[in-house]
Amino acid sequence: MRITPWLYMVGSRQFGLSSRYDCHVYAMKRDAGILLIDAGSGMGHGRIVQNLRDEFGDLSRGTILVTHKHPDHACGAARLHEELGWPIVTSSHTAPLLISGDEDDCGLAEAQRLGSYPPEMRMDAVPVARAFADGDVLALEGFDLTAIHVRGHSADSFVFWMPGFQCLVSADVVFYGGVIGLINTADSSMNGFRTGLAKLEGLDVECLLPGHGMFTLEGGGFHIRKALEEVRKGLIPRCVGQGDLIF
Ligand SMILES: [Zn+2]
Protein backbone atom coordinates (compact mmCIF):
# COMPACT_ATOMS: atom_id res chain seq x y z
CA MET A 1 0.00 0.00 0.00
CA ARG A 2 1.63 3.22 -1.20
CA ILE A 3 1.30 6.11 1.26
CA THR A 4 3.70 8.62 -0.30
CA PRO A 5 6.34 8.27 -3.04
CA TRP A 6 8.86 7.16 -0.39
CA LEU A 7 6.60 5.44 2.16
CA TYR A 8 4.62 2.21 1.90
CA MET A 9 2.89 -0.19 4.25
CA VAL A 10 3.50 -3.83 3.36
CA GLY A 11 2.27 -5.62 6.46
CA SER A 12 -0.43 -4.95 9.03
CA ARG A 13 -3.11 -6.79 10.88
CA GLN A 14 -5.35 -3.75 11.11
CA PHE A 15 -5.18 -2.77 7.45
CA GLY A 16 -5.59 -6.42 6.44
CA LEU A 17 -2.27 -6.55 4.61
CA SER A 18 -0.78 -9.62 6.28
CA SER A 19 -1.21 -11.87 9.32
CA ARG A 20 -3.64 -10.98 12.08
CA TYR A 21 -0.68 -11.09 14.46
CA ASP A 22 1.41 -8.50 12.58
CA CYS A 23 2.18 -4.96 13.64
CA HIS A 24 2.35 -2.31 10.92
CA VAL A 25 5.32 -3.07 8.67
CA TYR A 26 6.39 0.05 6.79
CA ALA A 27 8.69 0.04 3.77
CA MET A 28 10.70 3.13 2.83
CA LYS A 29 12.24 3.49 -0.62
CA ARG A 30 14.57 6.02 -2.16
CA ASP A 31 17.16 5.47 -4.84
CA ALA A 32 19.01 2.83 -2.86
CA GLY A 33 17.39 -0.28 -1.42
CA ILE A 34 14.33 -0.75 0.74
CA LEU A 35 14.23 0.00 4.46
CA LEU A 36 11.72 -2.22 6.23
CA ILE A 37 10.49 -0.98 9.61
CA ASP A 38 9.82 -4.06 11.77
CA ALA A 39 9.34 -7.63 10.65
CA GLY A 40 5.87 -8.65 11.82
CA SER A 41 5.06 -11.91 13.56
CA GLY A 42 6.49 -14.38 11.05
CA MET A 43 2.96 -15.73 10.56
CA GLY A 44 2.40 -13.56 7.49
CA HIS A 45 5.87 -13.19 6.08
CA GLY A 46 4.84 -14.66 2.73
CA ARG A 47 2.25 -11.93 2.25
CA ILE A 48 4.76 -9.27 3.31
CA VAL A 49 7.27 -10.52 0.73
CA GLN A 50 4.55 -10.62 -1.92
CA ASN A 51 3.46 -7.07 -1.06
CA LEU A 52 7.08 -5.94 -1.35
CA ARG A 53 7.39 -7.67 -4.70
CA ASP A 54 4.16 -6.11 -5.97
CA GLU A 55 5.28 -2.62 -4.94
CA PHE A 56 8.95 -2.69 -5.86
CA GLY A 57 9.69 -5.69 -8.07
CA ASP A 58 13.41 -5.74 -7.38
CA LEU A 59 14.09 -6.92 -3.83
CA SER A 60 17.82 -7.41 -4.26
CA ARG A 61 18.76 -4.78 -1.68
CA GLY A 62 17.21 -3.89 1.66
CA THR A 63 17.58 -3.67 5.42
CA ILE A 64 15.24 -4.75 8.23
CA LEU A 65 15.13 -2.38 11.21
CA VAL A 66 13.58 -3.95 14.33
CA THR A 67 12.23 -1.38 16.81
CA HIS A 68 11.82 -3.68 19.83
CA LYS A 69 11.58 -7.29 20.91
CA HIS A 70 7.83 -7.97 20.99
CA PRO A 71 6.62 -10.95 18.93
CA ASP A 72 4.35 -9.00 16.59
CA HIS A 73 7.35 -6.85 15.56
CA ALA A 74 10.33 -9.21 15.83
CA CYS A 75 9.30 -12.84 15.31
CA GLY A 76 9.24 -12.34 11.55
CA ALA A 77 12.86 -11.20 11.41
CA ALA A 78 14.38 -14.64 10.91
CA ARG A 79 11.99 -15.67 8.12
CA LEU A 80 12.27 -12.38 6.25
CA HIS A 81 16.05 -12.47 6.60
CA GLU A 82 16.09 -16.02 5.27
CA GLU A 83 13.82 -15.24 2.34
CA LEU A 84 15.19 -11.84 1.33
CA GLY A 85 18.77 -12.02 2.59
CA TRP A 86 18.46 -8.52 4.03
CA PRO A 87 20.55 -7.68 7.11
CA ILE A 88 18.90 -7.09 10.47
CA VAL A 89 19.62 -3.86 12.34
CA THR A 90 18.40 -3.36 15.89
CA SER A 91 19.49 -1.87 19.20
CA SER A 92 22.14 -3.36 21.46
CA HIS A 93 19.28 -4.06 23.91
CA THR A 94 17.26 -6.13 21.43
CA ALA A 95 20.15 -7.77 19.54
CA PRO A 96 20.99 -10.55 22.07
CA LEU A 97 17.38 -11.68 22.09
CA LEU A 98 17.19 -11.92 18.30
CA ILE A 99 20.53 -13.69 18.11
CA SER A 100 19.45 -16.27 20.70
CA GLY A 101 15.77 -16.51 19.72
CA ASP A 102 14.66 -16.10 23.32
CA GLU A 103 10.92 -16.81 23.42
CA ASP A 104 10.62 -15.94 27.11
CA ASP A 105 12.34 -12.57 26.98
CA CYS A 106 10.33 -11.32 24.00
CA GLY A 107 7.08 -12.24 25.73
CA LEU A 108 6.06 -14.93 23.22
CA ALA A 109 5.98 -17.82 25.71
CA GLU A 110 3.73 -15.96 28.14
CA ALA A 111 1.48 -14.64 25.38
CA GLN A 112 1.05 -18.19 24.08
CA ARG A 113 0.12 -19.37 27.58
CA LEU A 114 -2.49 -16.61 27.70
CA GLY A 115 -3.78 -17.58 24.26
CA SER A 116 -2.83 -14.26 22.63
CA TYR A 117 -0.56 -15.92 20.09
CA PRO A 118 -0.91 -19.37 18.45
CA PRO A 119 1.38 -22.25 19.49
CA GLU A 120 2.99 -22.43 16.05
CA MET A 121 4.40 -18.89 16.32
CA ARG A 122 8.17 -18.92 16.89
CA MET A 123 11.05 -16.60 17.66
CA ASP A 124 13.80 -18.12 15.54
CA ALA A 125 17.37 -17.00 16.09
CA VAL A 126 18.71 -14.62 13.46
CA PRO A 127 22.07 -12.85 13.05
CA VAL A 128 22.18 -9.11 13.71
CA ALA A 129 24.35 -7.15 11.29
CA ARG A 130 24.45 -3.97 13.34
CA ALA A 131 23.44 -3.10 16.91
CA PHE A 132 23.06 0.59 17.69
CA ALA A 133 22.87 2.67 20.87
CA ASP A 134 20.83 5.66 22.02
CA GLY A 135 21.62 8.74 19.92
CA ASP A 136 23.29 6.87 17.08
CA VAL A 137 22.57 8.20 13.61
CA LEU A 138 21.84 5.36 11.21
CA ALA A 139 22.31 5.75 7.47
CA LEU A 140 20.17 2.95 6.03
CA GLU A 141 19.23 2.60 2.38
CA GLY A 142 19.42 6.35 1.75
CA PHE A 143 17.58 7.36 4.92
CA ASP A 144 19.12 9.02 7.98
CA LEU A 145 17.51 8.06 11.27
CA THR A 146 18.46 9.06 14.80
CA ALA A 147 17.82 6.22 17.24
CA ILE A 148 16.19 7.40 20.48
CA HIS A 149 15.81 5.01 23.41
CA VAL A 150 12.46 5.53 25.14
CA ARG A 151 11.77 2.99 27.84
CA GLY A 152 8.20 2.58 28.97
CA HIS A 153 6.54 0.23 26.48
CA SER A 154 9.40 -2.22 26.90
CA ALA A 155 12.91 -1.77 28.26
CA ASP A 156 14.37 -2.09 24.76
CA SER A 157 11.99 0.19 22.84
CA PHE A 158 13.45 2.71 20.41
CA VAL A 159 11.87 5.38 18.24
CA PHE A 160 13.53 6.86 15.15
CA TRP A 161 13.65 10.50 14.12
CA MET A 162 14.07 11.25 10.43
CA PRO A 163 14.70 14.99 10.27
CA GLY A 164 14.81 15.10 6.45
CA PHE A 165 11.20 13.93 6.38
CA GLN A 166 10.02 15.45 9.71
CA CYS A 167 9.03 11.90 10.46
CA LEU A 168 9.05 9.98 13.73
CA VAL A 169 8.82 6.20 13.65
CA SER A 170 7.21 5.85 17.06
CA ALA A 171 6.78 2.06 17.12
CA ASP A 172 4.77 1.07 20.23
CA VAL A 173 5.91 4.03 22.36
CA VAL A 174 3.34 6.64 21.41
CA PHE A 175 0.33 6.36 19.15
CA TYR A 176 -2.15 8.59 17.36
CA GLY A 177 -4.28 10.51 19.85
CA GLY A 178 -1.52 10.64 22.46
CA VAL A 179 -2.12 7.04 23.53
CA ILE A 180 1.00 5.56 25.11
CA GLY A 181 2.18 1.96 24.92
CA LEU A 182 2.02 1.20 28.64
CA ILE A 183 1.14 -2.48 29.05
CA ASN A 184 0.94 -5.04 31.85
CA THR A 185 4.31 -6.73 31.46
CA ALA A 186 7.40 -6.97 33.64
CA ASP A 187 9.39 -4.30 31.82
CA SER A 188 6.68 -1.83 30.78
CA SER A 189 6.61 1.07 33.19
CA MET A 190 5.13 4.50 33.66
CA ASN A 191 8.52 5.56 34.93
CA GLY A 192 9.99 4.78 31.53
CA PHE A 193 7.53 7.17 29.92
CA ARG A 194 8.14 9.81 32.61
CA THR A 195 11.81 9.93 31.74
CA GLY A 196 11.73 8.90 28.09
CA LEU A 197 8.95 10.90 26.44
CA ALA A 198 10.72 14.17 27.23
CA LYS A 199 13.42 13.14 24.76
CA LEU A 200 10.87 13.70 21.98
CA GLU A 201 10.11 17.28 23.01
CA GLY A 202 11.28 19.83 20.50
CA LEU A 203 11.22 17.49 17.51
CA ASP A 204 9.28 19.14 14.70
CA VAL A 205 7.23 16.05 13.88
CA GLU A 206 4.76 16.06 11.00
CA CYS A 207 4.69 12.41 9.95
CA LEU A 208 4.02 10.00 12.84
CA LEU A 209 4.39 6.29 12.13
CA PRO A 210 3.29 4.11 15.05
CA GLY A 211 3.39 0.32 15.07
CA HIS A 212 -0.39 0.04 15.35
CA GLY A 213 -3.50 2.12 14.76
CA MET A 214 -3.70 5.33 12.78
CA PHE A 215 -0.66 6.98 11.29
CA THR A 216 -0.51 10.54 10.01
CA LEU A 217 1.54 12.55 7.54
CA GLU A 218 0.74 15.92 9.18
CA GLY A 219 0.66 17.31 12.69
CA GLY A 220 2.27 14.30 14.34
CA GLY A 221 3.77 16.47 17.07
CA PHE A 222 0.29 17.12 18.47
CA HIS A 223 -0.05 13.50 19.55
CA ILE A 224 3.34 13.44 21.24
CA ARG A 225 2.69 16.72 23.06
CA LYS A 226 -0.69 15.47 24.27
CA ALA A 227 0.91 12.44 25.92
CA LEU A 228 3.79 14.48 27.29
CA GLU A 229 1.53 17.17 28.79
CA GLU A 230 -0.54 14.59 30.64
CA VAL A 231 2.55 12.87 31.99
CA ARG A 232 3.88 16.25 33.19
CA LYS A 233 0.59 16.97 34.99
CA GLY A 234 1.06 13.73 36.91
CA LEU A 235 -1.62 11.92 34.93
CA ILE A 236 -1.46 8.59 33.16
CA PRO A 237 -2.40 9.15 29.49
CA ARG A 238 -4.72 6.74 27.72
CA CYS A 239 -2.72 3.60 27.20
CA VAL A 240 -2.97 0.27 25.41
CA GLY A 241 -2.86 -1.59 28.73
CA GLN A 242 -6.28 -0.13 29.57
CA GLY A 243 -7.77 -2.04 26.69
CA ASP A 244 -7.49 0.71 24.12
CA LEU A 245 -8.28 -0.99 20.85
CA ILE A 246 -5.19 0.27 19.11
CA PHE A 247 -3.68 -3.18 18.64
ZN1 LIG B 1 5.38 -3.82 21.49
Boltz pocket constraint, residues with backbone or C-beta under 6 A from the ligand:
constraints:
  - pocket:
      binder: B
      contacts: [[A, 68], [A, 70], [A, 73], [A, 153], [A, 154], [A, 172]]
      max_distance: 6.0
